[in-house]
Amino acid sequence: MQTDPDKLTKAHNQLTHSEQKIVVSHTQREKDDWFINSIMIDDCDVPFKFKRKTKYKTLIKGQRINLTFYPQKEVIAGLEFEVMKVVRIKMA
């Protein structure tokens, strides 16, 4: 099922779509029945996170991706951190 980022961002005001972002690092870890993915992109200090039921393909440093995401707060050990919750990711 293909999704159009323009339709998503028009339907949901909080969503942002970015294209041609460069991957700096990508990690995957297993938690319960999910794979939690964290991506860092060039010129951004906030991690982009998403989860999948199956392992996601490994993103290599320097690879370009298109992302649709929204900001979210995450509390870890009593400290609040900003993260970006990814709702759509594609290879550029």
Residue frames as a rotation matrix with the C-alpha (Angstrom) as fourth column:
MET 1
0.577 0.817 0.000 0.00
0.817 -0.577 0.000 0.00
0.000 0.000 -1.000 0.00
GLN 2
-0.505 -0.735 0.453 1.56
0.739 -0.639 -0.213 3.28
0.446 0.227 0.866 -1.13
THR 3
0.427 0.594 -0.682 0.91
0.827 -0.561 0.029 6.41
-0.366 -0.576 -0.731 0.93
ASP 4
0.204 -0.279 0.939 1.23
0.606 -0.717 -0.344 9.94
0.769 0.639 0.023 -0.35
PRO 5
-0.524 -0.473 -0.708 3.12
0.851 -0.278 -0.445 12.20
0.013 -0.836 0.548 2.10
ASP 6
-0.910 0.224 0.349 1.17
-0.140 -0.958 0.251 15.26
0.390 0.180 0.903 0.92
LYS 7
0.062 0.981 -0.186 -2.13
-0.095 0.191 0.977 13.60
0.994 -0.043 0.105 1.79
LEU 8
0.115 -0.090 -0.989 -0.80
0.872 0.487 0.057 12.60
0.476 -0.869 0.134 5.20
THR 9
-0.787 -0.516 -0.338 0.51
0.616 -0.685 -0.388 16.07
-0.031 -0.514 0.857 6.08
LYS 10
-0.692 0.619 0.370 -2.73
-0.328 -0.727 0.603 17.75
0.643 0.296 0.707 4.93
ALA 11
0.258 0.838 -0.480 -4.86
0.091 0.474 0.876 15.36
0.962 -0.270 0.046 6.97
HIS 12
0.639 -0.142 -0.756 -2.67
0.766 0.210 0.608 15.64
0.072 -0.967 0.243 10.10
ASN 13
0.896 -0.186 0.403 -1.33
-0.116 -0.974 -0.194 19.11
0.428 0.127 -0.895 10.95
GLN 14
0.706 -0.628 0.328 1.40
-0.491 -0.101 0.865 17.91
-0.510 -0.772 -0.379 13.32
LEU 15
0.592 -0.483 0.645 3.11
0.599 0.799 0.048 15.75
-0.539 0.358 0.763 10.66
THR 16
0.382 -0.585 -0.716 6.25
-0.673 -0.706 0.218 16.93
-0.633 0.399 -0.663 8.89
HIS 17
0.875 -0.150 0.460 7.66
0.391 0.778 -0.491 15.43
-0.284 0.610 0.740 5.71
SER 18
0.358 -0.842 -0.405 11.39
-0.649 -0.536 0.540 15.65
-0.671 0.070 -0.738 4.90
GLU 19
0.993 -0.031 0.114 13.16
0.105 0.665 -0.739 14.35
-0.053 0.746 0.664 1.83
GLN 20
0.533 -0.846 0.025 16.76
0.165 0.075 -0.983 13.44
0.830 0.528 0.180 0.99
LYS 21
0.708 -0.303 0.638 17.88
-0.706 -0.329 0.627 13.31
0.020 -0.894 -0.447 4.65
ILE 22
0.056 -0.815 -0.576 21.27
-0.466 0.489 -0.737 11.68
0.883 0.310 -0.353 5.23
VAL 23
0.922 0.261 -0.286 21.51
0.069 0.616 0.784 8.84
0.381 -0.743 0.550 7.76
VAL 24
0.125 -0.883 0.452 24.27
-0.863 -0.321 -0.390 9.25
0.490 -0.341 -0.802 10.36
SER 25
-0.914 -0.376 0.152 23.44
-0.403 0.799 -0.446 6.13
0.046 -0.469 -0.882 12.41
HIS 26
0.150 0.949 -0.278 20.77
-0.782 0.285 0.555 3.43
0.605 0.134 0.785 12.65
THR 27
-0.899 -0.375 0.224 20.25
-0.432 0.680 -0.593 0.98
0.070 -0.630 -0.773 15.51
GLN 28
0.119 0.918 -0.378 17.68
-0.552 0.378 0.743 -1.76
0.825 0.120 0.552 16.05
ARG 29
-0.902 -0.327 0.283 16.85
-0.418 0.491 -0.764 -3.51
0.111 -0.807 -0.580 19.28
GLU 30
-0.375 0.771 -0.515 14.26
0.197 0.609 0.768 -6.04
0.906 0.187 -0.381 20.25
LYS 31
-0.896 0.216 0.389 11.69
-0.440 -0.304 -0.845 -5.20
-0.064 -0.928 0.368 22.94
ASP 32
-0.070 0.850 0.522 8.92
-0.400 0.456 -0.795 -7.69
-0.914 -0.265 0.309 23.61
ASP 33
0.216 0.218 0.952 7.54
0.664 0.682 -0.307 -8.63
-0.716 0.698 0.002 20.15
TRP 34
0.979 0.203 -0.005 8.75
0.151 -0.743 -0.652 -5.42
-0.136 0.638 -0.758 18.47
PHE 35
-0.052 -0.979 0.195 11.95
0.998 -0.059 -0.029 -4.15
0.040 0.193 0.980 16.85
ILE 36
0.775 0.219 -0.592 12.62
0.346 -0.932 0.108 -0.58
-0.528 -0.289 -0.798 18.03
ASN 37
0.158 -0.688 0.708 14.56
0.955 -0.075 -0.286 1.43
0.250 0.721 0.646 15.42
SER 38
0.615 -0.072 -0.785 16.43
0.295 -0.903 0.313 4.67
-0.731 -0.424 -0.535 16.16
ILE 39
0.294 -0.479 0.827 17.86
0.923 -0.082 -0.375 6.82
0.247 0.874 0.419 13.39
MET 40
0.180 -0.311 -0.933 20.06
0.317 -0.880 0.354 9.89
-0.931 -0.359 -0.060 13.64
ILE 41
0.596 0.034 0.802 20.16
0.801 -0.107 -0.590 12.15
0.066 0.994 -0.091 10.61
ASP 42
-0.445 -0.864 0.234 22.66
0.866 -0.482 -0.133 14.79
0.228 0.143 0.963 9.53
ASP 43
-0.809 -0.007 0.588 22.20
-0.015 -0.999 -0.034 18.29
0.588 -0.036 0.808 11.03
CYS 44
0.305 0.912 0.275 19.66
-0.487 -0.099 0.868 17.13
0.819 -0.399 0.414 13.65
ASP 45
-0.693 -0.626 0.359 20.30
-0.585 0.197 -0.787 16.35
0.421 -0.755 -0.503 17.34
VAL 46
-0.073 0.782 0.619 16.98
-0.881 0.241 -0.407 14.56
-0.467 -0.575 0.672 17.91
PRO 47
-0.904 -0.255 0.343 16.57
-0.111 0.915 0.387 10.80
-0.412 0.312 -0.856 17.30
PHE 48
-0.170 0.834 -0.524 13.91
-0.961 -0.023 0.275 9.52
0.218 0.551 0.806 14.90
LYS 49
-0.815 -0.111 0.569 12.20
-0.372 0.853 -0.366 6.40
-0.445 -0.510 -0.736 16.25
PHE 50
0.093 0.875 -0.474 9.85
-0.960 0.205 0.191 3.80
0.265 0.438 0.859 14.85
LYS 51
-0.450 -0.201 0.870 8.92
-0.544 0.834 -0.089 0.21
-0.708 -0.513 -0.485 15.60
ARG 52
-0.063 0.359 -0.931 8.18
-0.902 0.379 0.208 -2.78
0.428 0.853 0.300 13.41
LYS 53
0.750 0.387 0.536 7.07
-0.572 0.786 0.233 -6.37
-0.331 -0.481 0.812 14.00
THR 54
0.788 -0.552 0.273 9.91
0.613 0.743 -0.267 -7.63
-0.055 0.378 0.924 11.78
LYS 55
0.003 -0.893 -0.450 13.49
0.559 -0.372 0.741 -6.50
-0.829 -0.254 0.498 11.53
TYR 56
0.897 0.271 -0.348 13.93
-0.073 -0.688 -0.722 -3.45
-0.435 0.673 -0.598 9.27
LYS 57
0.642 -0.704 0.305 16.64
0.650 0.289 -0.703 -3.36
0.407 0.649 0.643 6.61
THR 58
0.166 -0.686 -0.708 19.90
0.806 -0.319 0.498 -1.87
-0.568 -0.654 0.500 7.86
LEU 59
0.968 0.102 0.228 20.40
0.209 -0.830 -0.517 1.77
0.136 0.548 -0.825 6.94
ILE 60
0.182 -0.983 -0.005 24.00
0.980 0.182 -0.078 2.63
0.077 0.009 0.997 6.11
LYS 61
0.110 -0.250 -0.962 25.74
0.403 -0.874 0.273 5.86
-0.909 -0.418 0.005 7.08
GLY 62
-0.772 -0.404 -0.491 25.37
-0.185 -0.597 0.781 8.33
-0.609 0.693 0.386 4.21
GLN 63
-0.694 0.594 0.407 22.23
0.716 0.505 0.483 6.70
0.082 0.626 -0.775 2.80
ARG 64
-0.902 0.423 0.084 19.41
-0.417 -0.905 0.079 9.11
0.109 0.036 0.993 1.84
ILE 65
-0.655 0.740 -0.150 15.88
0.755 0.640 -0.142 8.61
-0.009 -0.207 -0.978 3.16
ASN 66
-0.519 0.641 0.565 12.50
-0.271 -0.751 0.602 10.35
0.810 0.159 0.564 3.07
LEU 67
-0.829 0.176 -0.531 10.67
0.551 0.424 -0.719 10.63
0.099 -0.888 -0.448 6.41
THR 68
-0.060 0.816 0.575 7.22
-0.187 -0.575 0.797 11.61
0.981 -0.059 0.187 7.60
PHE 69
-0.471 -0.277 -0.838 7.18
0.733 0.406 -0.546 12.22
0.491 -0.871 0.013 11.36
TYR 70
0.526 0.546 0.652 5.84
-0.008 -0.764 0.646 14.21
0.851 -0.345 -0.397 14.31
PRO 71
-0.496 -0.742 0.451 7.51
-0.453 -0.222 -0.863 15.43
0.741 -0.632 -0.226 17.54
GLN 72
0.625 0.621 -0.473 6.94
0.086 0.548 0.832 13.44
0.776 -0.561 0.289 20.71
LYS 73
0.076 -0.568 0.820 8.20
-0.931 -0.336 -0.146 13.54
0.358 -0.752 -0.554 24.30
GLU 74
0.443 -0.042 -0.896 9.77
0.142 0.990 0.024 10.49
0.885 -0.137 0.444 25.93
VAL 75
0.559 -0.225 0.798 10.51
-0.805 -0.376 0.459 10.21
0.197 -0.899 -0.391 29.66
ILE 76
0.443 -0.533 -0.721 13.58
0.243 0.846 -0.476 8.16
0.863 0.036 0.504 30.58
ALA 77
-0.248 -0.525 -0.814 14.68
0.895 0.197 -0.400 7.89
0.370 -0.828 0.421 34.22
GLY 78
0.242 0.482 -0.842 12.57
0.810 -0.578 -0.097 10.92
-0.534 -0.659 -0.530 35.08
LEU 79
-0.532 -0.468 -0.706 14.10
-0.029 -0.823 0.567 13.11
-0.847 0.322 0.424 32.36
GLU 80
0.582 0.802 0.134 12.06
0.202 0.017 -0.979 14.31
-0.788 0.597 -0.152 29.41
PHE 81
-0.625 -0.781 -0.010 13.57
0.095 -0.089 0.991 14.00
-0.775 0.619 0.130 25.92
GLU 82
0.326 0.674 -0.663 12.25
-0.682 -0.317 -0.658 15.07
-0.654 0.667 0.357 22.55
VAL 83
-0.635 -0.423 0.646 12.12
0.175 0.736 0.654 12.39
-0.752 0.529 -0.393 19.86
MET 84
-0.371 0.523 -0.767 10.59
-0.908 -0.375 0.184 12.27
-0.192 0.765 0.615 16.41
LYS 85
-0.159 0.446 0.881 8.03
-0.082 0.883 -0.462 9.50
-0.984 -0.145 -0.104 15.90
VAL 86
-0.826 -0.223 -0.517 8.33
-0.522 -0.042 0.852 8.21
-0.212 0.974 -0.081 12.32
VAL 87
0.114 0.923 0.368 5.08
-0.359 0.384 -0.851 7.22
-0.926 -0.035 0.375 10.61
ARG 88
0.971 0.128 0.200 6.52
0.137 0.383 -0.913 6.71
-0.193 0.915 0.355 7.12
ILE 89
0.128 -0.975 -0.184 10.05
-0.464 -0.223 0.858 5.98
-0.877 -0.024 -0.480 5.93
LYS 90
0.945 0.123 0.302 11.26
0.209 0.482 -0.851 5.34
-0.250 0.868 0.430 2.38
MET 91
-0.108 -0.985 0.135 14.60
0.710 0.019 0.704 5.08
-0.696 0.172 0.697 0.64
ALA 92
0.383 0.199 -0.902 15.25
-0.299 -0.897 -0.325 8.23
-0.874 0.394 -0.284 -1.42
